[in-house]
């Protein structure tokens, strides 16, 4: 008997008992839909956790600290930064250096009419791109044209935050009119531009004087690029000043000299923190462990992500187990259906044996019928799962308010990836085949003569 004959015969046998077959298939549909939807809730929760963490910060970034005070821990200096930069999977390692002894303001306009506080941060020039500071316009620091030696002491290449222009206030005005802020409009509803166009106007950084005997240093900023505001990267992308780390140190030393500031420990203890960018989120934990071996403290979103994933996996197992109970009941229903089919078709089985049909073919026929029930039920169950998933996502917020047990941590309450649908279909088919093993075994053990005499 060919496989096509077995398929045709199995289909016809199921069709003849369509009432019982449909009821059994409905059981498989309910079981498959239950387990797929339950697992999809856990997957959606995991996706929601990822969305949540990605809003907090960069998942591939590690902050490294040296606050232990342990003398056996190496200094977090430029040499150590270079060592960490050479670790496997590390794209770049750099300090984000905020100078302690460089205090001043930004000035613009005629007679320094517009003034703003300057938050200066030093970074390795090539690191800004690797840390994914996106630019609204211009170039990165390492792409900026080199200044001549004559102008190098007067102009400072910098990246400015997107809305640095709004940080300037008008010293000739009082009250609210002295300030502009992002989103502000005039009486007609038209947006108001900042007092200073950071890409076109001349901007000067001028240091404070400690006393009457100290000098005030002045530097013109050469704005080579404007950073896109991204608070995951810090306030600096909004209204900060990013410049070459070596240049920041040079300006700081000039300021200390001009103001008579002496610090015996200046530059000797290394950086308090640095940032390490990893090539992939899956490698963050490995890199973090390698850094900790040097004795440094670290922080990354990877630890938060790991805890949330563990919680999500546990919930997925619980939800999947609840759904599996329904599929187990469906398996019992299939076994019952196939057992009843054997009693009803005992005479038919006897005739097949007398005609010389091999026992293996008889077993295959019943297994095929059970598998077809599982397959069809699984197929319909998957379709029902996608429909139910759509309803949950569409009415998610409202349903969550009614049924507090429904989890929703991201934009979706239920997520059914292709692999889950295929796994659900495969599982339901396998359940059908397994449920038919015992009835099929009973069918091949029936005596041919007794089967023929069976009424």
Helices and strands as residue ranges (DSSP letters): H 3-16, H 18-56, E 61-65, H 78-85, E 90-95, E 104-108, G 110-112, E 114-117, E 120-123, H 127-130, E 135-138, G 141-143, H 149-152, E 155-161, G 164-167, E 169-170, G 175-178, E 203-207, E 218-227, H 236-239, E 241-244, H 245-258, E 273-278, G 281-283, H 284-292, E 297-300, H 301-344, H 346-354, H 359-394, H 396-402, H 418-445, H 448-453
